[in-house]
Amino acid sequence: MINFEAVLVLVTLLTGVTWAFDKRRRRRGYTGGMSWWVDFSRSVFPVILAVLVIRSFIIEPFRIPSGSMMPTLEAGDFIVVNKFGYGLRLPVGRQLIVPMGNPERGDVAVFRYPVDPSQDYIKRVVGLPGDELVYRNKQLSINGEPVPTKALGRWQGDPEFLLREEQIGEISHQLLVFDERGGREFSFEVPADHYFVMGDNRDRSSDSRFWGPVQRDHFVGEAFFIWMSWNGGINWGRLGQRID
């Protein structure tokens, strides 16, 4: 599988060196002909450099591959992720070099999958370091306090699912459950420097209930905007939606 970030860094480096070399020889009065590569590098280097900086340190687009975050996010949604808020990382290797803010309860966050860090996952942060979590009969409790939840009836997308509204932290969001009771129950204390994440499609999500909490340095950024939604055609109603 091609590593897009590595290719982008390599092309930026090659065109940048060529651009700098050409600029230096022009200062020395060289007026000879230019090869196609020199001409190409002078044209595209500023653009590629801007793309590298924006993608690596500020925002990055992602595509949602599954329905584990429904109804908040649907398969085929193209989202924008704020990478700056969680700290600056190297473009290749993704090592955290400048820590900034930490994930907060309720964030819809992109992170490296703990089982295979080459893959990016997206879930909602529900547990912070030191939190004691209990999930029983589809009710989440944090540090002994049930998370406020309101039933909204059957989900229009599929009447077999129940739609609920949950207030987690400062975020009010909708979620889906398959039935009222039962399901996978757990109690868990989040270790230091880790975060517990769950999908909004609670009964159809592979998340921290199955493969454990996410290390702080695995987080990539917070999703905040849907810029395109395509699943056999454009879903115009989802374009431009803010992600809560």
N, C-alpha and C positions, 0 to 999 in steps of 0.2 A: 504494500500500500504506500502510495506517494505521500511524503510528509510535506504538506503545502507550506508550512512555516519555514522549513529548512530550505526549500526551493526559493521562497521569497527572499530569505536572508542572502542566499548565494547569488541570486540575480542582482540584488541591491549592491552587494559587495563588488561584483564584477563590473557593473555599469558605473558604480561610484569611482572605482580605481581608474577606469578608462576616462571618465569625465574629468577627474583631477589631473591625469597625465596630459590630456589634450589642453586643458586650461593652462597648465604650466608651460607647455611648448609654445602656445600662442603668445604668452607673455615674453618669451624669448625671441619672438619675431618669426617663428616658423610659419610659412604660408603654403606648405605643400598640400597635396590632395588628401582627402579624408577617406578612410575605408568605410564600408557600410556599418561596421560595428561601432566605430567612433561616432558616426552620425546618429546611429540608433541610441547609443548610451547618452549622448547629450540631450536627446529628445525625451527619453523615458525615465532617466535617473531621478529627477525631482518627483515625478509621479509615483514611482515605485517606493521611494523613500517615504513619502507621505502615507502611502497605503500601509507600509510596514509599521510606522510609528502609531498610526491610528488603530490598526488591527491588534498590535501587540500590547499597547498600553492604555487605550481609551475604550473603544467599543469593538465588538466582533459579532458578525451574524452567525446564527445557528439555525438548523432545520429540525423540527420536532418529528421523530420517527415513529412514535407510538402514541397510544391513548392513555398512558399511565397518569397524565396530569389533567385529564378531562374532569370537569368542563372548562377549567381555566385555559388549557392549551389543547389543541387537537392535532392529530397526525397531519402533517402537511403545512403546519404553521411555520413561517419563517420569522424568527425573532431577533432582536438586537439585545446584546448583553453589555452592561456597564462593567468593564474590567478594572477601571481606575479605582473604584470604591473599595475593593478588597486588597489593593496593593499592586505594585509594579513587578512584572515577571520577565525573565529573559524570553525572547521569541522562540528559541530552541531549547528544549529541556524544561522550560517553564519553572525554573527555580525562582522562588520569591526573593527579590532583591531589595524592595522598599515596602515593608509592611505599612498598611494604612488602617482602614476600618475593618472590622470583623463582621462576619455574617450575623444577622439579627433574626430573632424569632419571627417567622412569617415570610421571610425572603423566599422568592422563587429563584433558586441558585443553580448555576451550572458548575459542575465539579468533575474531576477525574475519578472514574469508577474505581473504587478501592481494590476490586478483584483484578482489574486490567486497566492500569492508569493510561493506556493509550486511547481509551474510549472516554468520551464525554457523556455525562448523565445530567438530567435536570430533575429536581425535586423541590419540595418546600421544606425549609428548615423549621423543625418543631421543637427540637431540644438543644439547649446550649450546654457548654461544659459545666458539670456539676448538677444538672437537672435530674430529678427522679421522675420517670415517665411510667404511666400505667395506661394500657389500652384494653378496655373490656366492654363487650357488647356495643362496639362501634363508637365508644366514648373515650376521648383522650383526656387524661388528667396530667397536670404538670405540678410537681412539688405539692401533691395532695389536693390541688384545686382543679375541678373539672373545667375544661375549656368550654366557654359558652357556645352552645350549638342550638340552631333553630331548624325544625323540619319545614321544608318548602314543598312537599308533595312529590309526585312522580316526575321524573325527568322527561321532558318532551323529546329528547334525542333517542331515548329507549325507555319505555314505561316499566321495564323490569328493574330499573335502577331508581333509587330514592335520592332526591336532591336535598342537600342541607346547606345551611350557612354557618360558618364557623368564625369566631373572633379569636384569632391567635396573635398575641402581642398587640400591636396597633393595626394589624391587617384584618379586614373582614373579607372573606372569600367564600366561594361555593365549592362543595365537594360532592362526590358520589359514593354511595354504599349500595351493595347488591340487595341486602335485606336489613331488617331492624336489629337483629341480634346475632350472636355467634361470631364466626370468623376467627382469624388468628389473633390471639390475645398475648400480651407480654407485659412485663415490668422490667425496667432497665434504668440504670444510673449512667449517665453520659460521662465518660472519662475526661480528664483534662485535655485541652487542645483538640477536642473532637466535637462533632455536631451530629445530631440525629435527624435524618431526613425521611419524609414520607411523600408518596404521590397523592394528589387530590382525588384520584380514582382509587379509593382506599382498598377495595377488594380486587383490584386488577393492576397492582403495582408491585414491582420488585424494588425494594428499598431497604432502609436500615433494619427493618424487621427480619430480613433474610440474610444480609451480608454485613451488618454491623454499621457503626458510626463512621463518619467521614473525617479524616484528619484536616486540620486547618489549612495546611499548605497544599491541599488538593483542590481548594476552591478557585474557580476561574473568574466568576463575576455574577452579578445579579441581572436577571432578565427583566426588562421593563417595557418592551414595545413590540407589537406584531406589525411588521411592515408588509408581509405578503402571506396569503394562505392559499395553497394549491393542493387539491386532492381530486384529480381528474378534471379540474376547472377552478377558476378563481372564486373563492368565497368572499365576495365583496363586503359582506357584513362584518367580517373580522378584521379587515384592513384598518390599520391605525389605532387598534385597541391598546389601551394601557394594560399592563399585566399587574394584577394585585394578588 
